[in-house]
């Protein structure tokens, strides 16, 4: 009885403030033997200011963790180094290039991302390291659960576009969704992933040196 009352009060509150909910499932088709990876679900068509919180991508065991991060335009991302050797964080993404330089364990450097877009992030010392930052127009995004389900709450009423993004898909999939105050829009999307190695060149546009030649690892 108490849980039913809570649901009714939540729905009434959402109707009063002109928001609704988007709920559904992303059905991911993966190559045989591929490990499940996070999928980001997000809405476009309206803007929101960024949160004050700083997102974090940790460098540890020669990996970026997490390898996929979604933020709101204007938000900062920090890159703390948790390895006992230098890392050099950079992005070659056109119009969004940056280079945080080399820094040691225990040090962290951050960058603000003021514009929406998809940003590739690499380490200039370790070619196996790669990550993706999605810079989105609002805060209505989430990662899917292990079974592909997701919920976006407190969404402004209106007609928006919903996307599902995976680093291993050729492109994000999307569909139009109408959100009505106090109601829940139910959706389902299919997403096909591929095998990807994220091969890239260093920040100078050159092939990486043989790891055995590096004094930083």
C-alpha positions in Angstrom: 0.0 0.0 0.0 2.8 2.4 0.9 4.7 1.7 -2.4 1.5 2.3 -4.4 0.9 5.6 -2.7 4.5 6.6 -3.4 4.1 5.9 -7.1 0.8 7.9 -7.2 2.5 10.8 -5.4 5.5 10.7 -7.8 3.2 10.6 -10.8 1.2 13.5 -9.5 4.4 15.5 -8.8 5.6 14.9 -12.4 2.3 16.0 -13.9 2.4 19.1 -11.8 5.9 20.2 -12.9 5.3 19.2 -16.5 7.7 16.3 -16.7 7.4 12.6 -17.6 9.5 9.5 -17.9 11.1 7.6 -20.7 11.6 3.9 -20.0 12.7 1.0 -22.3 15.2 -1.5 -23.4 18.2 -1.4 -25.8 18.5 -4.8 -27.5 22.2 -5.1 -28.3 23.5 -7.6 -30.9 27.2 -8.4 -30.3 29.8 -10.4 -32.2 30.1 -13.9 -30.9 32.2 -14.0 -27.7 32.2 -10.2 -27.3 32.1 -8.8 -23.8 29.1 -6.7 -23.0 29.9 -3.0 -22.9 28.0 0.0 -21.5 25.5 1.8 -23.7 24.6 5.4 -23.1 21.0 6.4 -23.7 20.3 10.2 -24.1 17.8 12.7 -25.3 18.3 15.7 -27.6 16.1 18.6 -28.5 16.4 20.8 -25.4 19.2 22.2 -23.3 20.0 22.2 -19.6 22.9 23.8 -17.6 25.7 21.4 -16.6 26.0 20.1 -13.0 28.7 21.4 -10.8 30.2 17.9 -10.3 33.3 17.0 -12.2 33.3 13.7 -14.2 36.3 11.5 -13.8 38.2 9.1 -16.1 40.9 7.3 -14.1 44.1 6.1 -15.7 44.9 2.8 -14.2 46.6 -0.5 -15.5 47.2 1.3 -18.8 43.4 1.8 -19.3 41.0 4.6 -19.1 38.2 3.8 -16.7 35.4 4.2 -17.6 36.1 4.1 -21.3 32.8 5.8 -22.1 31.6 8.9 -20.2 28.6 11.2 -20.9 28.6 14.7 -19.6 26.6 17.9 -20.2 28.1 20.7 -22.3 30.0 23.0 -19.9 31.0 20.2 -17.5 34.6 19.3 -16.6 36.3 16.0 -16.8 39.3 15.1 -14.6 41.9 12.5 -15.6 43.8 11.3 -12.4 46.8 9.1 -13.0 46.7 6.0 -10.8 49.6 4.2 -12.5 53.3 4.3 -11.3 54.4 5.9 -14.5 53.6 8.8 -16.8 50.5 9.2 -18.9 49.8 11.9 -21.6 46.2 12.5 -22.3 45.2 14.0 -25.6 42.5 14.2 -28.2 42.9 14.4 -32.0 39.1 15.1 -32.6 38.8 17.9 -35.1 37.7 21.3 -33.6 38.0 19.7 -30.1 41.7 18.9 -29.9 43.5 19.1 -26.6 46.7 17.9 -25.0 47.0 17.7 -21.2 50.7 16.8 -21.3 52.5 14.2 -19.3 51.9 13.8 -15.6 52.8 11.2 -12.9 51.0 9.0 -10.5 48.8 11.0 -8.0 48.4 14.0 -10.2 45.2 14.9 -12.0 44.5 17.3 -14.8 41.1 18.4 -16.0 39.4 20.1 -19.0 36.1 21.8 -19.5 34.1 20.7 -22.6 31.8 23.6 -23.6 30.3 22.3 -26.8 28.4 19.2 -27.7 30.0 16.4 -29.6 31.8 13.1 -29.5 35.4 13.3 -28.4 38.1 10.5 -28.7 40.6 10.4 -25.9 44.0 8.6 -26.0 47.3 8.4 -24.2 50.4 9.5 -26.2 52.6 7.0 -24.4 50.4 3.9 -24.4 48.5 3.1 -27.7 46.2 0.6 -26.0 44.5 3.3 -24.0 41.3 4.9 -25.5 38.1 6.4 -24.3 35.1 8.3 -25.6 33.5 11.4 -24.1 29.9 12.2 -25.1 29.2 15.9 -24.6 25.4 16.3 -24.5 23.0 19.2 -24.5 21.3 18.3 -21.2 21.4 16.0 -18.2 18.9 13.4 -19.4 21.2 10.5 -20.1 22.0 7.2 -18.4 23.8 3.9 -18.8 21.7 0.8 -19.6 21.6 -1.9 -17.0 23.1 -5.3 -17.7 19.9 -6.5 -19.3 19.7 -3.4 -21.6 16.9 -1.6 -19.6 17.0 2.0 -18.7 14.9 4.8 -17.2 15.1 8.6 -17.7 13.0 10.4 -15.2 11.9 14.1 -14.9 12.0 14.7 -18.6 10.4 17.9 -19.8 7.2 17.3 -21.7 7.6 17.6 -25.5 8.8 15.8 -28.6 12.4 14.8 -28.5 14.9 12.4 -30.1 16.3 9.5 -28.1 19.7 8.0 -28.9 21.5 4.8 -27.9 25.3 5.1 -28.2 27.9 2.3 -28.0 31.6 2.7 -28.7 31.5 -0.5 -30.7 28.5 0.4 -32.9 29.1 2.0 -36.4 26.7 4.8 -35.4 24.2 5.6 -32.6 20.6 4.5 -33.2 17.7 6.8 -32.6 14.0 7.3 -32.6 11.5 10.1 -32.0 9.7 10.1 -28.6 6.9 12.1 -27.2 7.0 12.8 -23.5 3.7 13.8 -21.7 3.5 15.2 -18.2 2.9 12.6 -15.6 3.1 9.7 -18.1 5.7 7.1 -19.1 6.9 6.6 -22.7 7.9 3.0 -23.4 10.4 2.4 -26.1 12.6 -0.4 -27.5 15.6 -0.1 -29.8 18.0 -2.5 -31.5 21.7 -1.7 -31.6 24.3 -3.7 -33.6 27.9 -3.7 -32.3 31.0 -4.6 -34.2 34.5 -5.7 -33.4 36.7 -2.6 -33.0 40.4 -2.2 -32.0 40.4 1.7 -31.8 43.7 1.9 -33.6 45.1 5.4 -33.8 48.2 7.5 -34.3 50.0 9.5 -31.6 49.3 13.2 -31.0 51.8 14.1 -33.7 50.0 12.1 -36.3 52.7 9.5 -36.3 52.7 5.7 -35.6 53.5 4.8 -31.9 57.1 3.8 -31.1 57.8 0.2 -30.1 56.6 -0.1 -26.4 60.0 -1.7 -25.6 61.7 1.5 -26.5 59.7 3.7 -24.1 61.2 4.7 -20.8 57.8 5.7 -19.4 56.1 2.3 -18.8 
